[in-house]
Amino acid sequence: MQKQTMGIIALALVLVIALVYIGVDKYQEGKAQEQVAVYQQGIQAGYQQAIMQLVQQAATCQAVPVTFQNQTINMVAVECFQQAAGAGGQ
């Protein structure tokens, strides 16, 4: 009878340890997913802000230098060329 009680206690202990391990693992997984979501939101907000700044600067009819890796181009809004052509033709 004592061996059976010891076996039940050992199994219960193993069960508790397994449940704690699974709980901690799920908690850490949830935290990691939350951090990834926040990181992705930050990236999206950064992209939106960068595009908004490019559009605002290009709308002033000034050349806006844009650099990617080793290549730089100057952006100007097409409307600026249309305004210049309209003003030059009058």
VENQUI-V323514 format. One record per residue. N is the residue number from 1. RES is the residue in one small letter. PHI is phi in whole degrees, 0 to 359 (NA if undefined). PSI is psi as a letter, one per 20 degrees, with the letter a starting at -180 (none if undefined). OMEGA is omega in whole degrees, 0 to 359 (999 if undefined). Layout:
N/RES/PHI/PSI/OMEGA
N/RES/PHI/PSI/OMEGA
//
This chain:
1/m/NA/h/181
2/q/292/h/178
3/k/295/h/180
4/q/294/g/178
5/t/296/g/179
6/m/296/h/178
7/g/296/g/179
8/i/295/g/178
9/i/297/g/180
10/a/296/g/179
11/l/296/g/178
12/a/296/g/178
13/l/296/g/178
14/v/297/g/178
15/l/297/g/179
16/v/297/g/179
17/i/298/g/179
18/a/297/g/180
19/l/296/g/178
20/v/296/g/180
21/y/299/g/180
22/i/296/g/179
23/g/298/g/179
24/v/296/g/179
25/d/298/g/179
26/k/295/h/178
27/y/297/g/180
28/q/295/h/178
29/e/296/g/178
30/g/297/g/178
31/k/297/g/180
32/a/296/g/178
33/q/295/h/178
34/e/295/g/179
35/q/295/h/178
36/v/296/g/179
37/a/297/g/179
38/v/295/g/178
39/y/299/g/180
40/q/294/h/177
41/q/296/h/177
42/g/295/g/178
43/i/298/g/181
44/q/299/g/179
45/a/296/h/178
46/g/295/g/177
47/y/299/g/181
48/q/298/g/180
49/q/294/g/180
50/a/296/g/179
51/i/296/g/179
52/m/299/g/179
53/q/295/g/177
54/l/299/g/181
55/v/296/g/181
56/q/296/g/180
57/q/290/h/180
58/a/293/h/180
59/a/291/i/179
60/t/277/j/181
61/c/64/k/173
62/q/254/q/177
63/a/292/p/180
64/v/248/o/179
65/p/286/p/178
66/v/236/p/182
67/t/244/p/173
68/f/226/p/186
69/q/56/d/182
70/n/254/j/184
71/q/245/p/179
72/t/238/p/174
73/i/233/q/176
74/n/252/p/181
75/m/257/p/174
76/v/220/q/179
77/a/293/p/180
78/v/300/h/180
79/e/302/h/180
80/c/295/h/178
81/f/291/h/179
82/q/294/g/178
83/q/294/g/180
84/a/295/h/179
85/a/292/h/178
86/g/292/h/180
87/a/287/h/180
88/g/286/h/182
89/g/277/i/183
90/q/267/none/999
//
